Each structure stands twice: as structure tokens, then as C-alpha cells.
Amino acid sequence: MSDTLTPSDLDLVTIPPFDMLPEAARARLAKEAVPVTVAAGTLICEQGAPLDGLFVIRSGTVDIQAPGEETVS
């Protein structure tokens, strides 16, 4: 499998707000994208921590939990 993604691989054309971008902009995003697979239960970010990118979830689910609050799936 190639590490090069296309906008259709990322389904950006069907995901707001990416669906409003011109094709050239979606292609640029796809070119810069780095596919990552994470195991269930993996922490991918923490509140207040700096991020080095944007996450687009292609499949699976993500639980979001703020400290002291109920988990949202």
C-alpha cells in the first residue's frame, strides 16, 4: 500500500468543512497527510497539550473525556 493519499482516500470531499474547499486545496492536504493507525485505547491527545497536526478519523470511534467529566463517544 502506498503512503501517498488522495482526497478520496481521506473522504475529504464528504467531510465538512473540507467539502467546501477547492479540489486543489483538498489535494494539497492529502499530499501532506500522514496515515496513522492507533490501537484501541491509545491516547492521541490531551487537553491543553500542543498538537502537531490535525486528526481526521477514517474509521473507528474516538472517546473524548475532559478531566472530571463524563466520556463522550
NORSUL-V108391 format. One record per residue. N is the residue number from 1. RES is the residue in one small letter. PHI is phi as a letter, one per 40 degrees, with the letter a starting at -180 (NA if undefined). OMEGA is omega in whole degrees, 0 to 359 (* if undefined). Layout:
n=N res=RES phi=PHI omega=OMEGA
n=N res=RES phi=PHI omega=OMEGA
This chain:
n=1 res=m phi=NA omega=181
n=2 res=s phi=c omega=175
n=3 res=d phi=c omega=179
n=4 res=t phi=c omega=180
n=5 res=l phi=b omega=174
n=6 res=t phi=b omega=177
n=7 res=p phi=d omega=179
n=8 res=s phi=c omega=175
n=9 res=d phi=c omega=181
n=10 res=l phi=c omega=184
n=11 res=d phi=f omega=182
n=12 res=l phi=c omega=182
n=13 res=v phi=c omega=181
n=14 res=t phi=b omega=184
n=15 res=i phi=b omega=174
n=16 res=p phi=c omega=2
n=17 res=p phi=c omega=182
n=18 res=f phi=c omega=182
n=19 res=d phi=c omega=180
n=20 res=m phi=c omega=181
n=21 res=l phi=c omega=173
n=22 res=p phi=c omega=181
n=23 res=e phi=d omega=181
n=24 res=a phi=c omega=179
n=25 res=a phi=c omega=177
n=26 res=r phi=c omega=178
n=27 res=a phi=c omega=178
n=28 res=r phi=c omega=177
n=29 res=l phi=d omega=180
n=30 res=a phi=c omega=180
n=31 res=k phi=c omega=182
n=32 res=e phi=c omega=184
n=33 res=a phi=c omega=176
n=34 res=v phi=b omega=180
n=35 res=p phi=c omega=179
n=36 res=v phi=b omega=174
n=37 res=t phi=b omega=179
n=38 res=v phi=b omega=179
n=39 res=a phi=c omega=176
n=40 res=a phi=d omega=179
n=41 res=g phi=g omega=180
n=42 res=t phi=c omega=176
n=43 res=l phi=c omega=182
n=44 res=i phi=b omega=174
n=45 res=c phi=a omega=179
n=46 res=e phi=b omega=179
n=47 res=q phi=d omega=178
n=48 res=g phi=g omega=180
n=49 res=a phi=c omega=178
n=50 res=p phi=c omega=177
n=51 res=l phi=b omega=178
n=52 res=d phi=b omega=180
n=53 res=g phi=a omega=181
n=54 res=l phi=b omega=179
n=55 res=f phi=b omega=172
n=56 res=v phi=b omega=182
n=57 res=i phi=c omega=182
n=58 res=r phi=c omega=178
n=59 res=s phi=a omega=181
n=60 res=g phi=g omega=181
n=61 res=t phi=b omega=178
n=62 res=v phi=b omega=173
n=63 res=d phi=c omega=179
n=64 res=i phi=b omega=180
n=65 res=q phi=b omega=173
n=66 res=a phi=c omega=180
n=67 res=p phi=d omega=178
n=68 res=g phi=g omega=181
n=69 res=e phi=b omega=180
n=70 res=e phi=c omega=178
n=71 res=t phi=c omega=176
n=72 res=v phi=b omega=179
n=73 res=s phi=b omega=*
